[in-house]
Amino acid sequence: MQTFEFGGMPGHVSEQTLELEDRGGKTRMEIHVVFRSKAGLDKMAKTGMKEGMDGAGSARASLSGK
């Protein structure tokens, strides 16, 4: 678990947890982000966070060697 405060949004801290699970030769990665307020969530969403997280597929391909 770690905390994260985006430089462009001082005071809006989120808590992030990364979980890795072995699935018989493959690894499942799950990221949870908890915002302390709806305002913090809304501000982060406007920065393109969702689109960045959707790009995790390219990380998946890199890790799998494809």
Beta strands, then each sheet from edge to edge (+ up, - down):
strand 1: 2-5
strand 2: 13-22
strand 3: 27-35
sheet 1: 1+ 2- 3+
end
